[in-house]
């Protein structure tokens, strides 16, 4: 099954201080609960959000 987004691209976008779309946020939360996104990836995203807003 092909995923709509890529976790690394979302993390990189937030690291680079870009705003995430509602679709990106919805996807990463859903993908995390399905086990597609690893704990470490979600942690990296949350750190980028904390540091960059």
MARDRENTI-659148 format. One line per 10 residues: their letters; for each residue x, y, z of N, C-alpha, C. Coordinates in nm, 4 decimals. Layout:
# residues N
A	X,Y,Z,X,Y,Z,X,Y,Z; ...
# end
This chain:
# residues 53
XXXXXXXXXX	0.0842,-0.1187,0.0000,0.0000,0.0000,0.0000,0.0884,0.1245,0.0000; 0.0585,0.2147,-0.0876,0.1341,0.3393,-0.0978,0.0777,0.4425,-0.0006; 0.1666,0.5130,0.0654,0.1258,0.6154,0.1621,0.1137,0.7508,0.0928; 0.0236,0.8348,0.1433,-0.0011,0.9666,0.0846,0.1163,1.0615,0.1059; 0.1848,1.0473,0.2177,0.2962,1.1350,0.2523,0.4137,1.0498,0.2988; 0.5257,1.1156,0.3200,0.6449,1.0505,0.3721,0.6822,1.1197,0.5030; 0.7001,1.0435,0.6089,0.7299,1.1010,0.7402,0.8564,1.1853,0.7378; 0.9587,1.1393,0.6677,1.0855,1.2136,0.6633,1.0656,1.3497,0.5973; 0.9864,1.3553,0.4917,0.9599,1.4833,0.4250,0.8848,1.5788,0.5170; 0.7915,1.5276,0.5947,0.7164,1.6118,0.6885,0.8088,1.6632,0.7983
XXXXXXXXXX	0.8917,1.5762,0.8526,0.9872,1.6167,0.9570,1.0832,1.7218,0.9020; 1.1335,1.6995,0.7819,1.2264,1.7942,0.7199,1.1599,1.9291,0.6962; 1.0354,1.9273,0.6509,0.9630,2.0527,0.6278,0.9509,2.1319,0.7573; 0.9163,2.0644,0.8653,0.9018,2.1347,0.9935,1.0371,2.1800,1.0452; 1.1396,2.0992,1.0282,1.2749,2.1379,1.0679,1.3177,2.2658,0.9967; 1.2752,2.2783,0.8703,1.3094,2.3954,0.7895,1.2117,2.5114,0.8101; 1.1304,2.5019,0.9159,1.0383,2.6075,0.9593,0.9228,2.6328,0.8630; 0.8839,2.5299,0.7877,0.7667,2.5402,0.7009,0.6417,2.5032,0.7795; 0.5293,2.5591,0.7384,0.4018,2.5266,0.8019,0.3502,2.3947,0.7445; 0.2997,2.3089,0.8319,0.2427,2.1821,0.7876,0.0950,2.2008,0.7572
XXXXXXXXXX	0.0481,2.1322,0.6539,-0.0935,2.1387,0.6187,-0.1738,2.0491,0.7127; -0.3028,2.0732,0.7168,-0.3909,1.9875,0.7967,-0.3814,1.8423,0.7506; -0.3701,1.8216,0.6192,-0.3596,1.6851,0.5662,-0.2321,1.6156,0.6124; -0.1215,1.6898,0.6162,0.0044,1.6314,0.6632,-0.0059,1.5925,0.8103; -0.0642,1.6798,0.8906,-0.0787,1.6518,1.0339,-0.1705,1.5324,1.0555; -0.2846,1.5323,0.9867,-0.3779,1.4196,0.9991,-0.3113,1.2889,0.9578; -0.2350,1.2932,0.8477,-0.1714,1.1716,0.7991,-0.0697,1.1186,0.8994; 0.0154,1.2063,0.9534,0.1228,1.1563,1.0406,0.0662,1.0995,1.1704; -0.0405,1.1585,1.2226,-0.1040,1.1040,1.3432,-0.1651,0.9673,1.3117; -0.2353,0.9589,1.1992,-0.2962,0.8320,1.1593,-0.1895,0.7262,1.1316
XXXXXXXXXX	-0.0844,0.7650,1.0603,0.0224,0.6703,1.0277,0.0933,0.6217,1.1538; 0.1097,0.7093,1.2509,0.1722,0.6688,1.3775,0.0854,0.5654,1.4492; -0.0447,0.5893,1.4530,-0.1332,0.4950,1.5225,-0.1431,0.3615,1.4488; -0.1149,0.3615,1.3184,-0.1138,0.2368,1.2406,0.0217,0.1678,1.2440; 0.1213,0.2312,1.3049,0.2536,0.1709,1.3134,0.3422,0.1961,1.1928; 0.2997,0.2847,1.1027,0.3785,0.3167,0.9836,0.4920,0.4121,1.0187; 0.4664,0.5032,1.1116,0.5658,0.6006,1.1573,0.6225,0.5511,1.2901; 0.7542,0.5452,1.2989,0.8215,0.4960,1.4196,0.8167,0.5992,1.5319; 0.8311,0.5504,1.6549,0.8356,0.6395,1.7717,0.9413,0.7480,1.7537; 1.0561,0.7086,1.7024,1.1667,0.8034,1.6851,1.1330,0.9120,1.5838
XXXXXXXXXX	1.0589,0.8761,1.4801,1.0196,0.9754,1.3802,0.9203,1.0753,1.4387; 0.8230,1.0270,1.5134,0.7275,1.1195,1.5741,0.7975,1.2070,1.6767; 0.8917,1.1507,1.7503,0.9689,1.2298,1.8469,1.0471,1.3400,1.7767; 1.1066,1.3090,1.6627,1.1810,1.4094,1.5862,1.0882,1.5203,1.5380; 0.9683,1.4836,1.4941,0.8716,1.5849,1.4508,0.8306,1.6733,1.5671; 0.8018,1.6136,1.6815,0.7616,1.6919,1.7986,0.8730,1.7850,1.8443; 0.9983,1.7411,1.8354,1.1102,1.8277,1.8704,1.1193,1.9450,1.7726; 1.0995,1.9182,1.6431,1.1027,2.0253,1.5432,0.9898,2.1250,1.5669; 0.8724,2.0751,1.6066,0.7600,2.1645,1.6373,0.7930,2.2494,1.7592; 0.8501,2.1886,1.8613,0.8868,2.2625,1.9821,0.9886,2.3721,1.9509
XXX	1.0882,2.3399,1.8701,1.1953,2.4347,1.8411,1.1559,2.5415,1.7391; 1.0681,2.5064,1.6455,1.0384,2.5966,1.5340,0.8944,2.6461,1.5286; 0.8136,2.6023,1.6222,0.6738,2.6474,1.6242,0.5873,2.5737,1.5275
# end
